[in-house]
Amino acid sequence: MKILLIVQAVISILLVVVVLMQNRGEGLDILGGSFNGSYHTKRGFEKFLTRSTVVLAILFVGVAITIVKIGI
């Protein structure tokens, strides 16, 4: 049972690291007036970080629900 808590802690640390590695403020450029109207696609490492964030978030929620169901 404690292994689930350890797994959740590791996933949460990885999730924080992946989120912090992403480019800050990219989505808020419109507020600063630097929007150039071009379409930006994610490539390479940026795409990997985005997919990793989604996978880690799903795993985090799944482990959290499992922990609640078994009542740790």
NORKA-V607299 format. One record per pair of residues at least 24 apart in sequence whose ideal C-beta (glycine too) atoms are under 6 Angstrom apart, sorted by the first residue. I is the first residue (numbers start at 1). GAP is how many residues later the second one is. D is the distance in Angstrom with one decimal. If there is no record, write none. Layout:
# NORKA-V607299
I|GAP|D, I|GAP|D
This chain:
# NORKA-V607299
1|71|5.3, 4|63|5.3, 7|56|5.8, 8|55|4.7, 11|45|5.8, 11|48|5.3, 11|49|4.9, 14|42|5.6, 15|41|4.4, 18|31|5.7, 18|34|5.0, 18|35|5.2, 21|28|5.8, 22|27|5.3
